[in-house]
Amino acid sequence: MSLPKKMDQKTANELRSILTKMNITQSKVKINLDNQTIEVEDDYSIDDILESAGVLTPEQAKQLADEVKKMREEEWS
């Protein structure tokens, strides 16, 4: 279980500046200093989208998942 730590505005701005230079603009990231990695968390996961969409038929859920996948592929291209 992770425990969030509060940081001051200056530190947050400095970290945001460093991440922006690395082309990371998402607001949620996980930094592992031992592995020297940054894990970017999606602002909206597919599960969140499906949950907020309410009850979908299996076909609607598949169409929505396919559309999200397509959009993500376009972002990485």
CORJOVEN-V451150 format. One record per backbone hydrogen bond with DSSP energy under -1.0 kcal/mol. NH is the residue of the N-H (numbers start at 0). CO is the residue of the C=O. E is the energy in kcal/mol with one decimal. If there is no record, write none. Layout:
NH:CO:E + NH:CO:E
This chain:
11:7:-2.2 + 12:8:-2.5 + 13:9:-2.2 + 14:10:-2.6 + 15:11:-2.5 + 16:12:-2.1 + 17:13:-2.2 + 18:14:-2.7 + 19:15:-2.4 + 20:16:-1.8 + 22:19:-1.9 + 23:18:-2.6 + 29:38:-2.7 + 31:36:-2.6 + 36:31:-1.9 + 38:29:-3.3 + 40:27:-2.5 + 48:44:-2.1 + 49:45:-2.7 + 50:46:-2.5 + 51:47:-2.4 + 52:48:-1.5 + 53:50:-1.0 + 60:56:-2.7 + 61:57:-2.2 + 62:58:-2.6 + 63:59:-2.6 + 64:60:-2.6 + 65:61:-2.7 + 66:62:-2.3 + 67:63:-2.4 + 68:64:-2.4 + 69:65:-2.5 + 70:66:-2.4 + 71:67:-2.4 + 72:68:-2.3 + 73:69:-2.0 + 74:70:-1.8 + 75:71:-1.5
